[in-house]
Amino acid sequence: MKLRIRGNSIRLQLTKTELAKLAEKGRIEDTVRFSSEQSLRYGIEVRPTGAVTAAYADGALVVTLPKARLELWRRPGEVSVEGSQPVGGGKVLQIVLEADERPGLE
């Protein structure tokens, strides 16, 4: 799973295998290690209802994805899910989840 951050935009890109694992387990996570004591965990959690949201706490970035949106995302031809949330001061955080369907990226 790839994590890209630019300004107020978060983009997570999953392979087909990772998307299947998310559907099966309801959660997928990865970690970037900066040292033996510092790391950034990031992942996606499927929830029964709600909106696409993101939260950061205790060194972890978690994007929540409603189950109905996951099911739509897994349909043929659907490559992304998008959401946004206000962060105050008139600013908005854009959240994009993408399935990378290029061959050989498993």
Helices and strands as residue ranges (DSSP letters): E 2-6, E 9-15, H 16-25, E 27-33, E 39-47, E 53-57, E 60-66, H 67-73, E 80-88, E 91-100
